[in-house]
Amino acid sequence: MCMMRAYNGVTDNFASATREFNTRKFHWTDAKSKKPTRPEDPHQYLSGFGNELESEFIAGALPIGQNSPQICPYGLYAEQLTGSSFAASRANMARSFLYRRRPAAVHTSLERIEGNTTFTASFLPSDDSLHVVPSQLSWRAFQIPDKSGPEVDFTQGIRTLGGSGHPNIREGIAYHIYAFNSSMKNKAFANIDGDFLICAQEGHLNITTEFGHMYLQPSELCVIQRGIRFNVAIVEEHSPNGARGYIIETWGTKWELPELGPLGGYGLANSRDFLHPTASIDTTSTGSWTIITKQVDKYYASYQDHSPFDVVAWHGTFVPYKYDLTKFAYQNSVAVDHTDPSINTVLTAKSRDPDAPLCDFLVFGPRWDVAENTFRPPYFHRNCASEFLAKIYGPTGGGRSEVFVPGGASYEAGHTPHGNADQRTMGAMHMELKPMRVGENSLTIMLESCRSLMFTNWAVKDSGVLAAEDIPLAAWDLVPDRFGKDEEAQKLLRARSCAM
């Protein structure tokens, strides 16, 4: 069992690096920090992906040598939370014991409430409200509700773009965006269908869970597993326009670190850079709390007269976590040829097919390109995987089209021919191949899935930011038929034809 230490302290160098980040020039190694988080983050964390962890807010609250004493320390109640079956293998066992003032069972009965009409969970082909898109889509920046208008919190600010499968059969995935302008007030949310991977694009979030706090800001992600209650608050100081980002919901699987193979023991997303909250009981809130439970695409509510975040201590393996994408250790070609995007995988979620993941979560940020005697940009391709890209920050362009902007997204269905046909990319055929920086001052995430998505009405009709699908004819002028004008090639063709 690993009891990790919490960290304190920040250096002037780190504060300076953060100022640079705010102008979109940042790399974690420039920070020279003595703590694993950026200076805005006020919380303490435990480190290590997949560890057995423990935390206590006051000394002695965590029972020693057993999970459920006849009487728990300080009169607390023991409560087990599981994320896997009781008979799962040790490697896949996900369970935690929480020691709290009141058990979660102390609440009113559940009642159906008005939900979020743009939240979708069923992506079965028989649903005629869904749309098959066998080609490409692009969205400009998704709109954040104006702060001068009605209050929209996290639970109401989720908009489903598309997905595949159904949570009831524990099989599939959904892609959502979130855009909201206010904090959840005396309200907790629990998704009992699957795990939420939340990636922030604009605005800072203070997320309270039953295990403690996590602070999330642009270019960071967090994973909140199935059934865990949480609250999302906007940090107003750093969120003048509200908050926006992306949610990947997975059913019947869990996020894991990809195997490193010949890379050895380190690289890509390192285990020690994943941070888990520490126990932190809520002693300040008053009044009634609403607990919203999402099942499929319906919302249900129960009520209680005390905070659901009353956990004084916990231990286990089923714990939320966060990760700073600027810590990713890129690997790349130093000889010839562009590497496949899988080399940029942060996390992977397996499917029932051992050779085709349900989803790979990838990141593209500032890095060096030094490949020699080769076409450095991504080659034209028709992958079996579907690709969903979202720009966290950086200049316009570089994705599906020139409308690819921070806060928007693009999508290519599996086997859709694509590649960047622009002056910059095609000019790479004739450029002098010196070492060069790519992805400077930008960060983009990509989701690769063995599934092709089915899209919602909101995604293809009602979002108000869907861009035209038409491919500019000028793109064809940038990729002409050079073979047809090559004299030697045509001479050889004529000779071959005469010989037949």
Backbone torsions as a table, in degrees:
resi	resn	phi	psi	omega
1	MET	NA	135.5	-175.5
2	CYS	-108.5	116.5	172.1
3	MET	-102.3	99.6	-173.6
4	MET	-83.1	152.1	178.9
5	ARG	-83.7	152.6	173.4
6	ALA	-90.0	164.1	-171.8
7	TYR	-119.3	149.2	175.7
8	ASN	-138.6	164.9	173.5
9	GLY	95.5	146.8	176.2
10	VAL	-150.8	143.3	-176.4
11	THR	-100.3	162.5	175.8
12	ASP	-60.5	-34.9	179.7
13	ASN	-61.7	-39.5	-179.2
14	PHE	-67.2	-42.1	178.6
15	ALA	-62.0	-39.5	177.6
16	SER	-64.2	-42.2	179.5
17	ALA	-63.9	-34.4	179.6
18	THR	-69.2	-37.5	174.9
19	ARG	-59.7	-38.2	175.8
20	GLU	-63.1	-40.7	179.6
21	PHE	-60.3	-38.5	-178.5
22	ASN	-65.1	-18.9	172.3
23	THR	-101.4	18.0	174.9
24	ARG	68.8	33.8	173.3
25	LYS	-130.9	97.3	-174.1
26	PHE	-155.3	139.1	164.6
27	HIS	-140.3	140.3	-172.3
28	TRP	-55.8	-37.3	-176.4
29	THR	-68.1	-14.6	175.8
30	ASP	-77.9	-12.0	-169.8
31	ALA	-74.0	-32.9	-177.6
32	LYS	53.5	44.0	-173.0
33	SER	-88.9	154.5	173.8
34	LYS	-103.7	7.5	174.0
35	LYS	-137.6	159.4	-171.2
36	PRO	-85.5	7.3	-177.6
37	THR	-127.5	164.9	176.6
38	ARG	-73.4	160.1	-170.6
39	PRO	-64.2	-23.9	178.7
40	GLU	-69.6	-21.8	-175.3
41	ASP	-77.5	114.9	-176.7
42	PRO	-89.8	-0.7	-168.5
43	HIS	-97.7	164.9	176.0
44	GLN	-107.3	151.2	-172.6
45	TYR	-139.2	161.0	168.3
46	LEU	-105.4	145.4	-174.0
47	SER	-113.8	154.2	173.7
48	GLY	118.1	118.9	-179.3
49	PHE	-74.9	130.9	174.2
50	GLY	76.7	10.3	-178.9
51	ASN	-75.7	159.0	164.0
52	GLU	-82.8	119.1	-171.3
53	LEU	-121.0	161.4	173.5
54	GLU	-150.3	151.2	-179.3
55	SER	-156.1	144.0	175.9
56	GLU	-139.0	136.0	-178.8
57	PHE	-77.0	-34.7	173.9
58	ILE	-126.6	144.7	-175.8
59	ALA	-59.8	135.6	175.9
60	GLY	88.3	-0.9	-179.1
61	ALA	-74.8	-22.4	-176.9
62	LEU	-91.7	119.2	178.8
63	PRO	-60.7	146.0	180.0
64	ILE	-106.7	130.9	172.3
65	GLY	82.8	-4.2	176.8
66	GLN	-159.3	162.4	-177.4
67	ASN	-93.5	-34.3	-172.0
68	SER	-135.0	80.3	177.1
69	PRO	-63.0	161.2	177.2
70	GLN	-58.2	-42.6	172.0
71	ILE	-130.5	119.6	-179.3
72	CYS	-73.8	154.9	177.7
73	PRO	-52.8	141.4	176.6
74	TYR	60.5	19.0	178.4
75	GLY	74.9	19.0	179.9
76	LEU	-74.5	166.1	177.0
77	TYR	-110.0	136.4	176.5
78	ALA	-87.2	136.2	-179.9
79	GLU	-142.2	127.0	178.4
80	GLN	-94.8	138.6	175.4
81	LEU	-122.7	121.4	-176.8
82	THR	-114.4	145.6	175.4
83	GLY	-119.2	7.1	178.4
84	SER	-146.3	169.0	177.9
85	SER	-68.3	158.2	-178.1
86	PHE	-62.2	-28.7	-174.9
87	ALA	-101.1	17.8	178.7
88	ALA	-63.4	156.3	176.9
89	SER	-63.5	158.8	179.4
90	ARG	-56.6	-40.1	-177.4
91	ALA	-64.6	-28.6	-176.5
92	ASN	-109.0	4.5	-179.7
93	MET	-68.9	128.4	178.3
94	ALA	-130.1	106.6	179.7
95	ARG	-157.6	150.5	177.5
96	SER	-142.8	150.8	170.7
97	PHE	-107.5	130.0	177.5
98	LEU	-113.5	141.7	179.8
99	TYR	-117.6	109.2	-166.9
100	ARG	-131.2	164.7	-177.8
101	ARG	-68.2	-40.4	178.5
102	ARG	-134.5	137.1	177.5
103	PRO	-65.2	152.9	-179.3
104	ALA	-62.9	-18.0	-179.8
105	ALA	-69.8	-12.1	-178.4
106	VAL	-84.2	90.0	179.7
107	HIS	-161.6	170.9	177.0
108	THR	-75.8	174.9	176.8
109	SER	-69.4	154.2	178.1
110	LEU	-74.0	140.6	175.5
111	GLU	-134.2	144.7	178.1
112	ARG	-68.9	133.3	178.9
113	ILE	-125.4	169.4	175.0
114	GLU	-62.3	125.9	-174.6
115	GLY	-98.5	-148.8	179.4
116	ASN	-112.6	108.0	-172.0
117	THR	-68.3	-13.3	178.6
118	THR	-98.7	7.5	176.9
119	PHE	-91.6	124.6	-179.1
120	THR	-126.5	141.2	179.8
121	ALA	-128.3	-22.2	-178.3
122	SER	-94.7	122.1	179.4
123	PHE	-125.5	40.5	177.3
124	LEU	-81.4	141.3	-173.2
125	PRO	-57.6	-21.8	-177.6
126	SER	-75.0	-10.1	-178.4
127	ASP	-80.6	109.2	-174.4
128	ASP	-78.0	0.4	174.5
129	SER	-86.8	-0.7	-179.9
130	LEU	-103.3	156.7	-174.0
131	HIS	-126.8	131.0	173.5
132	VAL	-87.5	130.6	178.5
133	VAL	-125.2	100.4	-175.3
134	PRO	-84.6	12.4	-175.9
135	SER	-130.5	-115.7	-173.7
136	GLN	-132.5	153.3	175.1
137	LEU	-139.7	152.8	173.4
138	SER	-140.0	141.7	174.0
139	TRP	-123.2	134.4	169.4
140	ARG	-70.5	-177.8	-175.7
141	ALA	-57.7	127.5	177.7
142	PHE	-67.1	141.1	-171.3
143	GLN	-79.9	134.8	174.8
144	ILE	-94.0	132.0	178.8
145	PRO	-56.5	134.8	-178.6
146	ASP	-64.1	138.3	-178.7
147	LYS	-69.1	-17.5	177.6
148	SER	-81.4	-8.2	-179.1
149	GLY	-98.2	-161.1	-179.6
150	PRO	-61.4	150.1	178.4
151	GLU	-74.2	130.3	176.6
152	VAL	-126.6	118.6	179.5
153	ASP	-100.0	-176.4	-174.6
154	PHE	-56.7	-41.8	-175.7
155	THR	-64.9	-30.2	-179.5
156	GLN	-97.7	-9.7	-175.4
157	GLY	-95.0	6.4	179.0
158	ILE	-85.4	132.4	177.6
159	ARG	-126.7	124.9	-178.1
160	THR	-86.3	128.0	175.2
161	LEU	-87.7	-50.9	-177.9
162	GLY	-175.9	-177.5	-179.6
163	GLY	177.5	-169.7	179.6
164	SER	-152.4	132.9	177.8
165	GLY	99.3	-159.4	-176.4
166	HIS	-156.9	134.9	-178.3
167	PRO	-65.8	-27.0	-177.4
168	ASN	-65.1	-27.6	177.8
169	ILE	-101.2	11.5	175.6
170	ARG	55.0	47.8	-174.6
171	GLU	-152.4	113.1	172.4
172	GLY	134.1	-167.4	-171.5
173	ILE	-154.7	151.6	173.7
174	ALA	-136.4	141.8	176.1
175	TYR	-108.8	125.6	178.2
176	HIS	-124.4	161.2	162.3
177	ILE	-117.1	157.8	171.2
178	TYR	-124.4	144.1	176.7
179	ALA	-152.9	114.5	-175.9
180	PHE	-149.0	166.6	-173.1
181	ASN	-126.4	1.6	-178.5
182	SER	-145.3	161.0	-179.1
183	SER	-81.6	157.4	173.0
184	MET	-76.5	121.9	-175.3
185	LYS	-103.6	115.9	-178.4
186	ASN	47.5	46.6	-176.1
187	LYS	-141.3	137.3	174.6
188	ALA	-123.4	153.3	-176.7
189	PHE	-125.3	138.9	177.0
190	ALA	-137.2	124.4	176.2
191	ASN	-98.8	108.1	-176.4
192	ILE	-92.1	6.3	179.1
193	ASP	-88.9	-46.2	-173.2
194	GLY	-164.6	-170.8	-178.7
195	ASP	-89.4	144.7	172.5
196	PHE	-103.3	120.4	164.8
197	LEU	-100.3	116.9	-175.6
198	ILE	-109.9	125.6	178.1
199	CYS	-119.8	119.1	-176.3
200	ALA	-80.3	137.8	176.2
201	GLN	-115.8	-39.3	176.1
202	GLU	-141.1	139.0	179.4
203	GLY	89.7	149.5	177.4
204	HIS	-100.5	137.9	-177.9
205	LEU	-119.7	137.4	171.0
206	ASN	-107.5	108.5	-174.8
207	ILE	-104.0	120.9	177.1
208	THR	-101.5	128.3	176.5
209	THR	-122.2	173.2	176.6
210	GLU	-64.2	-18.1	-179.2
211	PHE	-95.9	-7.8	-177.6
212	GLY	132.4	-165.3	-171.4
213	HIS	-101.0	149.1	169.1
214	MET	-134.5	136.3	178.6
215	TYR	-105.4	126.4	-174.8
216	LEU	-123.8	128.8	176.7
217	GLN	-133.9	167.9	-174.9
218	PRO	-49.9	136.7	-175.8
219	SER	76.3	16.7	168.9
220	GLU	-117.0	152.5	175.0
221	LEU	-126.0	158.5	170.2
222	CYS	-140.0	156.2	176.2
223	VAL	-120.9	123.0	175.2
224	ILE	-115.2	114.1	-171.3
225	GLN	-75.6	165.0	-179.2
226	ARG	-51.1	129.7	173.1
227	GLY	88.1	-11.7	-178.4
228	ILE	-81.1	132.7	179.6
229	ARG	-82.8	140.0	179.8
230	PHE	-151.8	160.9	178.8
231	ASN	-129.0	139.3	-179.1
232	VAL	-117.8	120.5	178.2
233	ALA	-117.9	141.0	175.4
234	ILE	-81.8	133.3	172.7
235	VAL	-87.1	99.4	-169.7
236	GLU	-58.9	-36.9	-177.3
237	GLU	-56.5	-34.3	-176.1
238	HIS	-111.5	14.3	-175.6
239	SER	-138.1	61.4	-176.0
240	PRO	-63.0	-26.0	-177.7
241	ASN	-103.7	4.0	-173.3
242	GLY	98.4	-154.8	-173.8
243	ALA	-136.1	145.9	179.6
244	ARG	-150.0	147.7	178.5
245	GLY	-179.5	-160.7	-171.6
246	TYR	-130.0	147.1	177.7
247	ILE	-129.4	129.7	172.4
248	ILE	-112.1	118.0	-179.3
249	GLU	-105.1	124.0	-178.6
250	THR	-116.6	142.0	-179.2
251	TRP	-120.2	131.4	173.9
252	GLY	77.3	15.3	178.7
253	THR	-151.0	179.1	177.4
254	LYS	-140.5	157.9	177.5
255	TRP	-77.7	136.0	179.8
256	GLU	-134.3	162.2	171.1
257	LEU	-78.1	137.7	177.4
258	PRO	-68.0	152.6	175.3
259	GLU	-66.5	148.5	-177.5
260	LEU	-94.9	-21.1	177.0
261	GLY	53.2	-131.4	-176.9
262	PRO	-65.4	-11.1	177.8
263	LEU	-65.1	-24.7	179.8
264	GLY	97.6	-146.6	-170.5
265	GLY	-87.5	-12.8	-174.3
266	TYR	-139.4	160.3	177.2
267	GLY	128.0	167.4	-174.9
268	LEU	58.6	-131.4	177.1
269	ALA	-91.2	113.4	-177.0
270	ASN	-81.6	142.8	-174.4
271	SER	-54.8	-39.9	-173.4
272	ARG	-69.5	-13.4	-177.7
273	ASP	-89.1	-2.1	174.6
274	PHE	-88.9	127.9	-171.6
275	LEU	-116.2	136.6	-179.0
276	HIS	-113.7	148.0	-179.9
277	PRO	-68.8	160.3	174.1
278	THR	-108.3	153.0	-177.0
279	ALA	-55.5	135.3	-178.1
280	SER	-156.9	96.3	-174.7
281	ILE	-73.2	140.9	176.8
282	ASP	-83.7	115.0	179.4
283	THR	-118.0	5.4	-172.8
284	THR	-109.2	-26.8	-175.4
285	SER	-73.1	150.6	179.0
286	THR	-132.8	165.4	176.3
287	GLY	86.8	-176.1	-177.1
288	SER	-78.0	147.6	176.7
289	TRP	-114.9	143.5	174.8
290	THR	-106.1	127.5	177.4
291	ILE	-107.2	112.0	179.7
292	ILE	-96.1	125.4	178.5
293	THR	-111.3	126.5	176.4
294	LYS	-99.2	124.8	171.1
295	GLN	-129.0	124.0	-170.3
296	VAL	56.5	-113.2	178.3
297	ASP	-121.6	22.5	-179.8
298	LYS	-109.6	148.5	177.5
299	TYR	-107.7	138.1	175.2
300	TYR	-129.0	149.6	-176.8
301	ALA	-129.4	143.0	166.6
302	SER	-128.7	164.5	-173.5
303	TYR	-131.3	147.6	177.5
304	GLN	-149.0	157.2	-174.2
305	ASP	-94.0	17.4	-179.0
306	HIS	-146.5	162.1	-178.5
307	SER	-67.7	138.4	174.5
308	PRO	-75.7	-7.9	-178.1
309	PHE	-102.1	60.5	-175.2
310	ASP	-113.1	30.0	-178.3
311	VAL	-85.6	124.0	-178.5
312	VAL	-93.6	-27.3	-179.2
313	ALA	-156.0	158.1	177.4
314	TRP	-158.7	160.8	170.3
315	HIS	-151.9	151.4	177.5
316	GLY	149.6	-166.2	-178.4
317	THR	-117.1	-8.2	-177.7
318	PHE	-99.8	83.8	-169.1
319	VAL	-137.6	136.0	175.6
320	PRO	-62.1	162.1	178.6
321	TYR	-153.9	163.6	177.0
322	LYS	-132.2	162.3	-178.9
323	TYR	-151.0	136.8	177.8
324	ASP	-92.4	114.8	-174.8
325	LEU	-66.1	-19.2	178.0
326	THR	-75.1	-6.1	175.4
327	LYS	-86.8	-4.8	-175.7
328	PHE	-60.9	132.0	-178.7
329	ALA	-96.2	98.3	-174.4
330	TYR	-69.3	144.0	171.4
331	GLN	-119.1	150.1	-173.7
332	ASN	-159.8	171.0	177.1
333	SER	-76.8	134.4	174.4
334	VAL	-116.8	15.3	179.0
335	ALA	-128.4	-89.3	-179.5
336	VAL	-134.1	158.7	170.7
337	ASP	74.7	145.3	177.4
338	HIS	-78.1	132.7	-179.3
339	THR	-77.9	151.7	176.1
340	ASP	-63.3	150.8	-175.0
341	PRO	-64.2	-16.9	-180.0
342	SER	-58.3	-20.2	179.7
343	ILE	-70.1	-8.7	179.6
344	ASN	-108.1	21.6	-177.2
345	THR	-75.5	125.0	175.3
346	VAL	-87.1	-52.8	-179.1
347	LEU	-137.8	153.2	177.2
348	THR	-133.3	143.4	176.2
349	ALA	-118.1	118.4	-173.4
350	LYS	-74.4	154.2	170.8
351	SER	-111.1	-173.5	178.4
352	ARG	-73.9	-15.6	174.7
353	ASP	-90.7	113.5	-175.1
354	PRO	-63.1	-17.1	-177.8
355	ASP	-104.4	4.9	-178.6
356	ALA	-141.4	101.0	-178.4
357	PRO	-66.0	148.0	173.0
358	LEU	-59.5	-42.7	179.2
359	CYS	-158.2	136.3	166.3
360	ASP	-109.6	132.3	176.7
361	PHE	-101.5	115.6	-174.6
362	LEU	-114.3	158.3	177.4
363	VAL	-134.6	143.0	175.9
364	PHE	-129.7	112.7	179.5
365	GLY	-131.7	-166.8	-178.3
366	PRO	-62.5	132.4	-179.4
367	ARG	-162.6	171.0	180.0
368	TRP	-94.4	146.2	171.5
369	ASP	-124.1	120.5	-175.8
370	VAL	-131.4	11.0	-177.7
371	ALA	-59.7	144.2	-173.5
372	GLU	-110.9	149.2	173.5
373	ASN	49.2	43.8	-174.9
374	THR	-150.7	163.2	173.9
375	PHE	-83.6	108.2	-169.2
376	ARG	-73.5	-39.4	-178.5
377	PRO	-65.9	169.3	176.4
378	PRO	-58.2	133.6	177.1
379	TYR	-69.8	159.6	173.0
380	PHE	-62.0	141.6	-172.2
381	HIS	-151.4	158.4	173.6
382	ARG	-134.4	84.7	-176.1
383	ASN	-82.0	150.2	174.8
384	CYS	-70.1	-23.6	179.6
385	ALA	-80.2	147.4	168.5
386	SER	-81.8	150.9	-176.6
387	GLU	-126.9	128.7	175.7
388	PHE	-122.2	120.2	-179.0
389	LEU	-114.2	145.0	175.6
390	ALA	-142.7	130.5	-179.9
391	LYS	-91.8	122.5	178.4
392	ILE	-79.3	-47.4	171.2
393	TYR	-156.0	161.7	-179.5
394	GLY	131.5	177.1	-177.9
395	PRO	-70.6	159.4	178.1
396	THR	-64.8	148.1	177.0
397	GLY	96.2	176.8	176.0
398	GLY	95.3	-5.6	178.7
399	GLY	-113.4	-129.7	179.5
400	ARG	-60.5	-38.6	-176.4
401	SER	-161.7	-176.6	-179.4
402	GLU	-71.5	-7.0	175.3
403	VAL	-88.7	4.6	-179.8
404	PHE	-72.7	103.3	-172.9
405	VAL	-127.3	159.6	174.9
406	PRO	-55.2	133.0	-178.9
407	GLY	90.2	-3.8	175.9
408	GLY	-107.0	-157.0	-178.7
409	ALA	-166.9	165.9	172.5
410	SER	-143.6	159.4	-174.7
411	TYR	-144.7	137.3	169.7
412	GLU	-125.5	125.2	176.1
413	ALA	-69.7	159.7	178.3
414	GLY	-57.1	138.8	178.9
415	HIS	66.4	13.8	172.0
416	THR	-79.0	122.3	179.0
417	PRO	-63.9	129.6	177.3
418	HIS	-158.2	169.0	-177.4
419	GLY	162.4	158.4	-177.3
420	ASN	-81.9	113.0	177.0
421	ALA	-107.1	77.2	176.8
422	ASP	-130.8	171.9	-175.4
423	GLN	-60.1	-40.6	-177.2
424	ARG	-65.0	-45.8	-177.0
425	THR	-68.0	-48.5	-177.4
426	MET	-68.5	-26.5	175.7
427	GLY	-65.6	-16.4	-179.9
428	ALA	-65.3	-16.6	178.5
429	MET	-68.7	-22.6	-174.2
430	HIS	-120.8	2.8	-176.7
431	MET	-73.8	157.0	173.4
432	GLU	-77.5	124.4	-171.2
433	LEU	-86.4	77.3	172.5
434	LYS	-95.0	159.8	172.0
435	PRO	-56.3	133.3	-176.1
436	MET	-142.6	153.3	174.7
437	ARG	-88.2	137.6	174.6
438	VAL	-124.1	154.7	179.8
439	GLY	67.9	21.8	-176.9
440	GLU	-63.1	136.7	177.8
441	ASN	57.8	30.6	179.3
442	SER	-145.9	160.4	174.8
443	LEU	-150.6	125.5	-177.8
444	THR	-127.1	140.2	174.2
445	ILE	-108.1	153.0	176.5
446	MET	-138.4	140.0	176.1
447	LEU	-112.5	117.9	175.5
448	GLU	-106.8	130.9	-176.4
449	SER	-136.5	147.5	173.3
450	CYS	-72.0	-9.0	-180.0
451	ARG	-98.9	142.3	163.8
452	SER	-89.0	138.4	-173.6
453	LEU	-81.8	154.3	164.5
454	MET	-108.9	132.3	-169.9
455	PHE	-102.9	150.9	-178.2
456	THR	-83.9	164.8	173.5
457	ASN	-58.3	-38.9	-179.0
458	TRP	-61.9	-39.8	-176.6
459	ALA	-68.0	-40.0	-172.4
460	VAL	-104.8	-5.7	-178.4
461	LYS	-132.5	-46.3	-163.6
462	ASP	-103.1	-8.1	-175.7
463	SER	-68.6	-27.3	-179.3
464	GLY	80.5	2.1	-176.9
465	VAL	-128.2	10.8	178.3
466	LEU	-69.9	129.2	-179.0
467	ALA	-89.5	160.0	179.0
468	ALA	-63.0	143.0	-179.3
469	GLU	-81.8	-15.9	-172.5
470	ASP	-58.6	133.3	174.7
471	ILE	-85.1	124.4	-178.8
472	PRO	-57.4	135.3	179.7
473	LEU	-62.4	-25.1	179.7
474	ALA	-61.1	-23.8	179.8
475	ALA	-62.0	-34.5	-179.5
476	TRP	-68.8	-31.3	178.3
477	ASP	-67.0	-24.5	-179.5
478	LEU	-83.2	-15.9	178.2
479	VAL	-126.2	67.5	-176.9
480	PRO	-73.5	170.2	175.6
481	ASP	-81.1	87.4	-179.9
482	ARG	-74.3	-30.0	179.3
483	PHE	-59.7	-40.5	-178.5
484	GLY	-66.2	-17.9	179.6
485	LYS	-106.2	1.4	-179.8
486	ASP	-81.2	114.1	-174.1
487	GLU	-62.5	-42.1	-179.2
488	GLU	-65.2	-41.4	179.5
489	ALA	-63.1	-42.9	-178.9
490	GLN	-67.7	-35.9	176.3
491	LYS	-62.1	-43.2	179.9
492	LEU	-67.3	-35.9	177.4
493	LEU	-63.2	-43.5	180.0
494	ARG	-63.8	-40.0	179.9
495	ALA	-65.9	-38.5	179.4
496	ARG	-66.1	-39.7	-179.1
497	SER	-66.0	-38.9	180.0
498	CYS	-67.8	-29.5	-177.5
499	ALA	-78.3	-15.5	-175.7
500	MET	-87.5	NA	NA
